[in-house]
Amino acid sequence: MSEAVSGSKQAATPTLAGQRRQVTVLFADMAGYTALAEKIGEEQTYLLMQKVHQGLSEAVHAHDGTVQKMTGDGIMALFGAPIALENAPLRACQAAMDIQARMGALAKGFQVKHGTAPYFRVGIHSGPLIVGEVGDAQQSGVTAMGDTVNLASRIEGAAEPGKILLPWTTR
């Protein structure tokens, strides 16, 4: 086996090679985040987002999903990868309902205190993905790539605030 000679650290070999998997992807995102943040200020936005990220993560984990990434005001979660699951689409739907319940409760208290409330859109889509580890010695992680991710994101963007949207093909 040859070593890197350039003086930089040798890239780590990924431990999880890309695998094709049937996965259900869930995106949840706060509608009107920028306007809300401008209205309530940085400190209150920070406190809100701590609660939001905790609630989103707990809802996903409660239904055996994996948080793929946290965005500034939302989440991308996988059901069926990197750990295979039976009933991944059902679990994603249950997580979506849990997200709306948790975020709805948060919104009620926030409305009373600030006169405005966060509402979430959730989009779900199932299909084939390539799941594997990417990166190097400094930064790596499991990622999912494919049209299913892109479609789930677009579906989430089309959902109305406070609603869950998924195509009939998600099963």
LINPE-V199570 format. One record per residue. N is the residue number from 1. PHI is phi in degrees with one decimal (* if undefined). Layout:
# LINPE-V199570
N,PHI ; N,PHI
This chain:
# LINPE-V199570
1,* ; 2,-88.4 ; 3,-101.7 ; 4,-70.2 ; 5,-107.7 ; 6,-73.3 ; 7,93.7 ; 8,-88.7 ; 9,-65.3 ; 10,-72.7 ; 11,-63.7 ; 12,-72.8 ; 13,-76.5 ; 14,-56.9 ; 15,-88.8 ; 16,-119.5 ; 17,-67.8 ; 18,-57.9 ; 19,-127.0 ; 20,-80.8 ; 21,-138.2 ; 22,-88.3 ; 23,-133.5 ; 24,-108.4 ; 25,-109.4 ; 26,-121.2 ; 27,-115.5 ; 28,-132.7 ; 29,-148.4 ; 30,-77.2 ; 31,-78.5 ; 32,70.2 ; 33,-57.6 ; 34,-61.3 ; 35,-63.4 ; 36,-63.0 ; 37,-62.0 ; 38,-63.7 ; 39,-71.7 ; 40,-96.9 ; 41,89.4 ; 42,-64.3 ; 43,-63.7 ; 44,-68.7 ; 45,-63.5 ; 46,-59.3 ; 47,-62.8 ; 48,-61.5 ; 49,-67.6 ; 50,-61.5 ; 51,-67.2 ; 52,-62.6 ; 53,-62.5 ; 54,-63.8 ; 55,-63.7 ; 56,-62.7 ; 57,-62.5 ; 58,-62.0 ; 59,-65.2 ; 60,-65.2 ; 61,-65.6 ; 62,-62.2 ; 63,-114.8 ; 64,65.3 ; 65,-88.3 ; 66,-120.6 ; 67,-73.6 ; 68,-79.8 ; 69,-159.4 ; 70,-100.0 ; 71,-101.3 ; 72,-55.4 ; 73,-134.4 ; 74,-166.1 ; 75,-151.7 ; 76,-121.4 ; 77,-128.6 ; 78,-115.7 ; 79,-124.1 ; 80,108.1 ; 81,-156.4 ; 82,-73.4 ; 83,-101.3 ; 84,-65.6 ; 85,-134.2 ; 86,-81.6 ; 87,59.5 ; 88,-55.8 ; 89,-62.3 ; 90,-63.2 ; 91,-62.3 ; 92,-64.4 ; 93,-65.0 ; 94,-64.1 ; 95,-63.1 ; 96,-62.1 ; 97,-66.1 ; 98,-63.4 ; 99,-58.3 ; 100,-63.5 ; 101,-66.0 ; 102,-64.3 ; 103,-71.8 ; 104,-64.6 ; 105,-64.9 ; 106,-63.3 ; 107,-63.1 ; 108,-60.6 ; 109,-64.6 ; 110,-68.1 ; 111,-60.7 ; 112,-62.2 ; 113,-76.8 ; 114,-118.2 ; 115,75.9 ; 116,-149.6 ; 117,-143.4 ; 118,-83.6 ; 119,-127.2 ; 120,-115.7 ; 121,-101.0 ; 122,-130.7 ; 123,-126.0 ; 124,-132.3 ; 125,-150.8 ; 126,-115.3 ; 127,167.8 ; 128,-77.3 ; 129,-139.9 ; 130,-101.0 ; 131,-118.4 ; 132,-171.8 ; 133,-88.9 ; 134,-129.9 ; 135,124.0 ; 136,-138.3 ; 137,-63.5 ; 138,-84.0 ; 139,-153.3 ; 140,-151.7 ; 141,177.4 ; 142,-78.1 ; 143,-134.2 ; 144,-120.8 ; 145,-132.2 ; 146,147.4 ; 147,-61.0 ; 148,-60.5 ; 149,-64.3 ; 150,-60.9 ; 151,-67.1 ; 152,-60.8 ; 153,-64.1 ; 154,-66.7 ; 155,-63.7 ; 156,-59.2 ; 157,-64.0 ; 158,-87.2 ; 159,-71.6 ; 160,-76.6 ; 161,-54.6 ; 162,84.1 ; 163,-120.8 ; 164,-117.4 ; 165,-129.5 ; 166,-150.7 ; 167,-77.2 ; 168,-65.2 ; 169,-78.1 ; 170,-75.5 ; 171,-157.3
